[in-house]
Amino acid sequence: MVVNVLKLLAEIALMALAAQWVLGLLAGAKREQNLVWQLFDVVTRPPVRGARFITPRVVIDRHLPMVAFLLLAFLWIVVTITKIDMCVQIGVHLCK
C-alpha cells in the first residue's frame, strides 16, 4: 500500500511539474497571473521546496523545478522497481 501511495504521489507531482512547464512556455511572462499556473504552483510547491532543502545554495531558484522533477523521476523509478519486485515475489495474479 505504501509503495502504491508513493508511486501515485510521485506521478501527480511529475505531471503537475510537466504541465506547469508547458503552460509557462505558452503563457510567457504573465504566467504568474494565470489561474491554472497558480493551481499548478500549489501542487508543485512542496516538491520544489523539498528540492531547495536538499540542494546547495549555489543552485539558483530558477532551476529548482527541474531538480524537483529529476528527484521525483528517480523516486518514481525506484518505487516502480520495488512494486514490480513485490509483485513477482507474491505472484502477479495477487498484485493489484
Contacts in CASP RR format, 6 or more apart in sequence:
PFRMAT RR
TARGET T0000
AUTHOR 0000-0000-0000
METHOD contacts of the structure
MODEL  1
MVVNVLKLLAEIALMALAAQWVLGLLAGAKREQNLVWQLFDVVTRPPVRG
ARFITPRVVIDRHLPMVAFLLLAFLWIVVTITKIDMCVQIGVHLCK
3 79 0 8 1.000
3 82 0 8 1.000
3 83 0 8 1.000
3 86 0 8 1.000
4 83 0 8 1.000
6 75 0 8 1.000
6 79 0 8 1.000
7 76 0 8 1.000
7 79 0 8 1.000
7 80 0 8 1.000
7 83 0 8 1.000
10 72 0 8 1.000
10 75 0 8 1.000
10 76 0 8 1.000
10 79 0 8 1.000
11 76 0 8 1.000
12 43 0 8 1.000
13 43 0 8 1.000
13 44 0 8 1.000
13 46 0 8 1.000
13 47 0 8 1.000
13 68 0 8 1.000
13 72 0 8 1.000
14 69 0 8 1.000
14 72 0 8 1.000
14 73 0 8 1.000
14 76 0 8 1.000
16 40 0 8 1.000
16 43 0 8 1.000
16 44 0 8 1.000
17 40 0 8 1.000
17 44 0 8 1.000
17 47 0 8 1.000
17 65 0 8 1.000
17 68 0 8 1.000
17 69 0 8 1.000
17 72 0 8 1.000
18 69 0 8 1.000
19 40 0 8 1.000
20 37 0 8 1.000
20 40 0 8 1.000
20 41 0 8 1.000
20 44 0 8 1.000
20 65 0 8 1.000
21 65 0 8 1.000
23 31 0 8 1.000
23 34 0 8 1.000
23 36 0 8 1.000
23 37 0 8 1.000
23 40 0 8 1.000
24 31 0 8 1.000
24 37 0 8 1.000
27 34 0 8 1.000
27 37 0 8 1.000
31 37 0 8 1.000
32 38 0 8 1.000
44 65 0 8 1.000
44 68 0 8 1.000
47 68 0 8 1.000
47 71 0 8 1.000
47 72 0 8 1.000
48 64 0 8 1.000
48 65 0 8 1.000
48 68 0 8 1.000
50 68 0 8 1.000
51 64 0 8 1.000
51 65 0 8 1.000
51 67 0 8 1.000
51 68 0 8 1.000
51 71 0 8 1.000
52 61 0 8 1.000
52 64 0 8 1.000
54 71 0 8 1.000
55 64 0 8 1.000
55 67 0 8 1.000
59 67 0 8 1.000
83 95 0 8 1.000
86 95 0 8 1.000
87 94 0 8 1.000
87 95 0 8 1.000
END
